Amino acid sequence: MWDEPCGDGRPRPSRRCVASPFGNASNLSVSLTAPERNPTKAAVALLLTFTAGLVDIAGFIKLYQVFTAHMTGVTVHLGHNIVEGQWHNVLLGGAVLLSFVGGSVAGRSIIELGARRAIRRIATITLSLEAVLIALVAAISLTSMQGEVRLWLLAMLAFSMGLQTATLTRVGPLTVHTTFVTGMLNKLAQLLSHALFHHFDSQRDPSQVKERNRVLRQAGFIFSIWMLYFTGAAVGSVLTLAIGLRSLFIAVAVLVIAIIADQVHPLSLQEEKNEAEPQEIKLAA
């Protein structure tokens, strides 16, 4: 016996029906195809990745040289600093980690609430919160960058990156991460490996050509994720060195574009809701 949404209200033998938060499943349009079938969501993923690269490097340059999106590096430095007894750096790393996790929990809770209440434009809420936090960091940096203020600015950026991480996690069948790229590079390698085998298989079975091309398109999208993170970091470096944390206003502008995109073409609610319950553990981040 297992739970099943009762879209039509009829009981089914040997199954226990539960009310679906989405209503009739036949009325819910969910894209589980390649990124090119969901261009708006794919474009938003790329915009968010650019934003993360910019925010990550801006915080690194101006706030204690600590990353606010790259938690793998923060964790490594935290372990090293504990062993070395560098307690100020331990405080910084701990604050960033807790803020990032707090932002991710908050973002996931909002996504789950939106899924349960069928709020199709739920991403607008999390992206708006992120934009407000980043704008506040940029604005506060114009007046004060002393003492504890810098720590709070660092924590706010990390919290905003946690929110973003939770906001968009799937594009069609692909799991994507818009705030770190180690997992994306691993996925790219997997897709290229699959494409290689499909290519050899297509020599004997021409029907494999279509599958090979589909996998290559997915690989191209994943590569674009990495490229936009790299581009965001490069652009952020140039701007932050020139104008300081005012460069973060560029990230806010990009987020506004993403919010508008969600208003025009709502991001797929069901895909994000499914990700609220983790189905796998990733060892690389």
N, C-alpha and C positions, 0 to 999 in steps of 0.2 A: 504493500500500500504506500502511495506517495502523494504529496500535495500536488494539485493541479489547478491553475486559474480557471474559474468558472465563467468564462466570457459570455456563454449563452444561458447561464443559470441552471443548466440541466445536470443532475447528478450522473456520475459514470460508475459502472460496476467496478468494484475492487479498488476504487480510488477515492480519496478524501479530498473534496474540493475546498479551496480557500478563495476568498475574495481577492481579486487582483487589483492592485493600486492603480493599474492603467486602464481598467474597464475591459471592454471586449478586445481581445488580442488582435482580432482581424482589423480593428480600426487603428492600430499602432503601426506606423511605418518605421521600420528599422533597417538600416543598411548594414549588411554584413559582407559587403563586397570589397573590391580593391579600392585604394584611395581615389582613383580617377572617377569612381562612381559616387563619391562623396566629396566633391572638390572644395566646398565651403569649409568643411571640417578639416580637410587636409591643409588648406590655406591658413586656417586659424592655428593649427599645430605648428606650422612654420613660423608664423608671426610670434607665437609664444616662445618658441625656441630662440629666436633672435633676441627677444626681450630678456630671456634668462641669461644669455651670453653677455649682454650689455650690463645687466644688473650685477652679475657675478663679478665681472672685472672691475666695475666702478667701486663696489664695496671693497674689493681686494686692494685697490690702489689707495683709497682714501680712508679706510677704516681698518687699521691694524694688520693689513695684509692677510685677512681671513676671508675665505670664500663663503658665500651665503647660499649657494645652490649645490655645491659639490661636497656632499656630506662624506664621501669616501675619504677625500683628502683631509677634511676636518677631523674625522675619526682617527686617522693615522697620526696626525699632529697632536691630537689629544692624548693618545697613548704615550707618544714620545715626551710630551711636556710633563706628564705625570711622573714618568721615570726620572726626568731631569729636574724635577722639583720646580718647574717654572709655573708657579701658581697663578700668576696674572694671565698667562696664556691658556691655562686650564680653564679659568673663569670664562675667557672669551669663547673658547671652543665649546664648553658646556652650554653657554647661553645660546650660541648659534644652533647647536643640535636640538636643544629643547624647543627653541622658537620654531625651527623648521618642522619638527614633529608636531608641535602644537598647531601650526598652520595647516599641515596636512590633515590632521584629525578634524579640525574645524571645516576644512574644505570638503572632506569625505562626508561629514555629518550633513552639511548643506546639500550635497549631491544626493545623499540617501533620502533626506526629507523631500527634496524635489521629486525624486522617483516615486516615493510613496504617494505624493499628492499630485502627481502628473503635471508638474510645472515644467513646461517644455523649455523655457528660456532660463533655466536655473544657472547656467554658466555665467549669465550676466551678473548675478549676485556675487559670485566668487571673484570674477574678473574685476568687478567694480571695487570690491574690498581691496584687492591687490593694487589696483591703480591708486586708490586713496592713500594706502600705506606708502607706496613709492613716492607719490607726490609730496606727502608730508616729510619724508626723509629729505627730498630735494629742497623743500622750502625751509626746513629747520636748519639745514646745512648752510643756508645763506646768512643765518644770524648767530649760530653757535656751533662750535665743533670741539668743545672743551670737555675734559673729564668724562663723567658718566653719560653725558649726552651722546658721545660717540658710540658707547656700548648700546644704548637704547636704539640708535639708528641702525646699528648692525643687527640687533635682534628684530627690528621691524622689517628689514630687508629679508632676513631668513624666514620670518613668518610669511611674508608675501610669496616667497618662492615655494614654501610648503603648500600654500593655497593653490598656486598654479599647478604644482605637481598633481594635486588631487582633482583638478578641474577637467583635464582632458587626458584620458589614458588609452583610448582606442580610436583608431581610424579604420573602419571596416573590420577585417579580421586581424589587423595588426595592433599589437600592444605598442604604444609609443610613450616616451618620456621626454618632456619638454624642458626639463631643468638639469639633466645630466645625460651624457652621451656614451658612457661605457657600455651600457646595455644595448644601445642602438648600434654601436660598432659590432658587437657580438651578433646581433640580429642580421646585420648586413652580411657578415661572414657566412652565416647560416643560409641566407637567401642566395648568395653567390654560389655556394656549394650545391644547393638544390638546382640552381639554373645550369650549372656545369653538367650534372648528371642527366637533367632533362635534355640537354643538348646532345649528349652521347646517345641517349635513348631515342631521340628524334631521327637519328641516322637509320634506325631500324623501323621505327614507328612514327610516321609523319604527324600523327595526332598529338605527339608530345611537343610539337613546336608551339602550339597555342599555350600550353602550360608553362613552357620555358619563358615565353614572352611575358606572361602574366607575372611570373616570379621576378623577372628582370625589372618590370615596372615597379613592383613593390620595393625591390632593392634600390631603385633610383629614388624613390620617395624617402627611404630610410637614409640614404646618402645625403639627401637634401636637408634632413634634420640635422645631421652633423655639420653640414656646410653653413647652415643658418646660425648654429651656435658659434661656430668659428667666426663668422661674419659679425655677429653681435659683439663678440669679445674684441675683435679688431676695431670696429667702429667705436665701441665703448672706451677702448684704450685711448684712441686719438682724442675723443671728446672730453673724457675725464681729465686727461693731462692738460687739456687746454682750458676747460671751464669748470673743472671740479664736478661735484655731485649734481650740478645743474644738468649734466648729461642725462640724468634719470628722467627728466621731462620728456626726452625722446621715447623712453620706454613707456611712459604714461600715454603718449600719443598713439603708440602702436597698440596698446591695450584698448584704447578707445575704438580703434578700427576693429579689433576683435569683438568688442562688445556690440558694435553696430552689426557686424556679420551675424552674431548670434541672434540679434533681434530680427534680422531679415530672414535668415535660414537657421532656425534653432538647431543646436547641436543635438545629436541623437541621445535621447534620455536613456533608453534601455541599455545601450552599450555601456554607458558610464555607471548605471545602476548595477549591472552585472559585475563590474570591477570593484564595487563596494565590498564584495565578499571575495577575498583573495583566493585564487585557485592554484597558485604556484608560488614557490619561494625562489627569488632570484639571488644568487650568491655574489653577483657582480653588480655594482651600482655606479 
